[in-house]
């Protein structure tokens, strides 16, 4: 199974933070499905729902539930064949390292277009080392503060201040009732440290 799937599932304590219904009328979408691990996992958890994986290419799992469908889309920001207002849940994750800054609004607009009126969208991205302590690891913090803006500029992607811009862009394309959830993950040995999840 895809490593990022295990990472996010462990971190969140499950596949989603929003209420989902196991119904034949439910349509769930993974907008960046990679190997299809999340699609397979969600389809197993909700066997009556239809689960669609969208991506540029798929190394599809051979043993996948019958309620899954995979759609190849080269550039989701340019649109997809998914019908408007047809999906109750859409997840997007791990795209900040390749999504060009100028494409984010079009991408979010496409997710907004396919989402139904009472639906949910879950966007999961990593903001790296933003609040590293000043004392322990301080040198690494200053290094990352130089590195990530430079990478952003070179690659044209949004690796810095993404949480701020995602909120702005989401509002601009029409999303409402936005609830940012931030998870702080300790670097190094976790020991008895509890993950901090806050809104």
C-alpha positions as CSV (number, residue, x, y, z in Angstrom):
1,X,0.0,0.0,0.0
2,X,1.2,3.5,-0.8
3,X,3.2,5.0,2.1
4,X,1.5,8.3,2.1
5,X,-1.8,6.5,2.6
6,X,-0.5,4.9,5.8
7,X,1.0,8.2,6.9
8,X,-2.3,10.2,6.6
9,X,-4.5,7.4,7.9
10,X,-2.3,7.0,11.0
11,X,-2.1,10.8,11.5
12,X,-5.9,11.4,11.1
13,X,-7.0,8.2,12.8
14,X,-8.9,7.2,9.7
15,X,-9.5,8.0,6.1
16,X,-11.5,11.3,6.6
17,X,-12.4,14.0,9.1
18,X,-15.9,14.5,7.8
19,X,-19.1,12.4,8.2
20,X,-19.7,10.0,5.2
21,X,-22.6,7.8,4.5
22,X,-22.4,4.2,3.2
23,X,-25.1,4.5,0.5
24,X,-25.5,3.6,-3.2
25,X,-26.2,7.3,-3.7
26,X,-22.8,8.3,-2.3
27,X,-20.0,9.2,-4.7
28,X,-16.5,9.8,-3.2
29,X,-13.5,11.1,-5.2
30,X,-9.8,11.0,-4.7
31,X,-8.5,13.8,-6.9
32,X,-4.9,12.7,-6.8
33,X,-5.1,9.0,-6.4
34,X,-1.5,8.0,-7.3
35,X,-1.4,4.2,-6.8
36,X,-5.1,3.9,-5.8
37,X,-4.3,2.9,-2.2
38,X,-6.7,5.5,-0.7
39,X,-9.5,4.7,-3.2
40,X,-9.2,1.0,-2.4
41,X,-9.2,1.6,1.3
42,X,-12.2,4.0,1.2
43,X,-14.1,1.6,-1.0
44,X,-13.5,-1.2,1.4
45,X,-14.7,1.0,4.3
46,X,-17.8,2.1,2.3
47,X,-18.8,-0.9,0.1
48,X,-22.1,0.6,-1.0
49,X,-20.6,3.9,-2.1
50,X,-19.0,4.5,-5.5
51,X,-15.4,5.6,-5.1
52,X,-13.6,7.3,-8.0
53,X,-9.8,7.8,-8.3
54,X,-8.6,10.6,-10.6
55,X,-5.0,10.9,-11.6
56,X,-2.5,11.5,-14.3
57,X,-1.5,7.8,-14.3
58,X,-2.3,4.8,-12.3
59,X,-0.4,1.8,-11.0
60,X,-3.7,0.2,-10.1
61,X,-4.0,-2.3,-7.4
62,X,-4.8,-5.8,-8.9
63,X,-7.2,-6.7,-6.1
64,X,-9.6,-3.8,-5.8
65,X,-13.2,-3.6,-4.7
66,X,-15.9,-3.6,-7.4
67,X,-17.2,-0.2,-6.3
68,X,-14.1,1.6,-7.5
69,X,-13.5,3.4,-10.8
70,X,-10.3,5.0,-12.0
71,X,-10.2,8.0,-14.4
72,X,-7.0,9.2,-16.1
73,X,-6.8,13.0,-16.2
74,X,-3.6,14.6,-17.2
75,X,-4.3,18.0,-15.7
76,X,-7.2,18.2,-13.2
77,X,-7.0,22.0,-13.2
78,X,-8.0,21.9,-16.9
79,X,-11.2,19.9,-16.1
80,X,-12.4,16.4,-15.9
81,X,-15.3,14.2,-17.2
82,X,-16.9,14.0,-13.7
83,X,-20.4,15.5,-13.8
84,X,-21.1,18.8,-12.0
85,X,-22.6,18.5,-8.5
86,X,-22.2,14.7,-8.5
87,X,-19.8,13.9,-5.6
88,X,-20.5,14.1,-1.9
89,X,-16.9,13.8,-0.8
90,X,-13.7,14.9,-2.6
91,X,-10.2,14.4,-1.2
92,X,-7.1,16.1,-2.5
93,X,-3.7,15.5,-1.0
94,X,0.1,15.7,-1.5
95,X,0.0,17.9,-4.6
96,X,1.8,21.0,-3.4
97,X,5.2,19.8,-4.6
98,X,4.1,19.8,-8.2
99,X,1.0,22.1,-8.5
100,X,2.0,25.4,-10.0
101,X,0.8,28.4,-8.0
102,X,-1.1,29.7,-11.0
103,X,-3.0,26.4,-11.3
104,X,-4.3,26.1,-7.8
105,X,-7.5,28.3,-8.2
106,X,-8.5,26.4,-11.4
107,X,-7.9,23.1,-9.6
108,X,-10.0,24.1,-6.6
109,X,-12.7,25.4,-8.9
110,X,-12.8,22.0,-10.6
111,X,-13.2,20.3,-7.3
112,X,-15.9,22.8,-6.4
113,X,-17.7,22.1,-9.7
114,X,-18.0,18.3,-9.1
115,X,-19.0,18.6,-5.4
116,X,-22.7,18.4,-4.6
117,X,-24.5,21.1,-2.6
118,X,-24.1,19.5,0.8
119,X,-20.7,17.9,0.1
120,X,-17.4,17.9,1.7
121,X,-13.9,18.5,0.4
122,X,-10.8,17.5,2.4
123,X,-7.4,19.0,1.3
124,X,-4.3,17.5,3.0
125,X,-1.0,19.2,2.5
126,X,2.2,19.2,4.6
127,X,3.7,22.5,5.7
128,X,7.2,21.7,6.6
129,X,9.0,22.8,9.8
130,X,7.2,26.1,10.1
131,X,7.2,26.2,13.9
132,X,10.4,24.3,14.7
133,X,11.7,25.5,18.1
134,X,14.3,28.2,18.2
135,X,16.6,26.3,20.4
136,X,16.7,22.6,19.5
137,X,16.9,22.2,15.7
138,X,17.3,26.0,15.2
139,X,19.9,25.5,12.5
140,X,17.7,23.2,10.6
141,X,14.9,25.7,10.8
142,X,17.0,28.5,9.3
143,X,18.2,26.1,6.6
144,X,14.6,25.1,5.7
145,X,13.5,28.8,5.7
146,X,16.1,29.4,3.0
147,X,15.5,26.2,1.1
148,X,11.7,26.0,0.6
149,X,11.2,29.6,-0.7
150,X,14.0,29.0,-3.2
151,X,12.5,25.7,-4.3
152,X,9.1,27.4,-4.6
153,X,10.6,30.1,-6.8
154,X,12.5,27.7,-9.0
155,X,9.7,25.2,-9.5
156,X,6.9,27.7,-9.4
157,X,5.0,25.7,-6.7
158,X,3.5,26.9,-3.5
159,X,5.6,25.4,-0.7
160,X,5.6,28.5,1.5
161,X,2.5,30.1,3.1
162,X,0.3,27.4,1.4
163,X,-2.1,27.2,4.3
164,X,-2.8,30.9,4.0
165,X,-3.2,30.9,0.2
166,X,-5.4,27.7,0.2
167,X,-7.9,29.5,2.4
168,X,-7.9,32.5,0.2
169,X,-8.3,30.6,-3.1
170,X,-10.9,28.3,-1.6
171,X,-13.1,31.3,-0.6
172,X,-12.6,32.9,-4.0
173,X,-13.8,29.8,-5.9
174,X,-16.9,29.6,-3.7
175,X,-16.2,27.2,-0.8
176,X,-18.0,28.1,2.5
177,X,-17.8,26.8,6.0
178,X,-14.1,26.2,5.7
179,X,-12.6,24.6,8.8
180,X,-8.7,24.5,8.8
181,X,-7.3,21.7,10.8
182,X,-3.6,21.8,11.7
183,X,-1.6,18.9,13.1
184,X,1.7,19.3,14.7
185,X,4.0,16.4,14.3
186,X,7.2,16.2,16.4
187,X,10.4,15.7,14.4
188,X,12.6,12.8,15.6
189,X,11.6,10.4,18.4
190,X,8.0,10.8,19.4
191,X,8.4,9.1,22.7
192,X,5.2,9.8,24.8
193,X,4.4,13.0,22.9
194,X,0.8,13.2,21.7
195,X,0.1,14.6,18.3
196,X,-1.5,18.1,18.5
197,X,-4.6,18.5,16.4
198,X,-6.3,21.9,16.5
199,X,-8.6,24.0,14.4
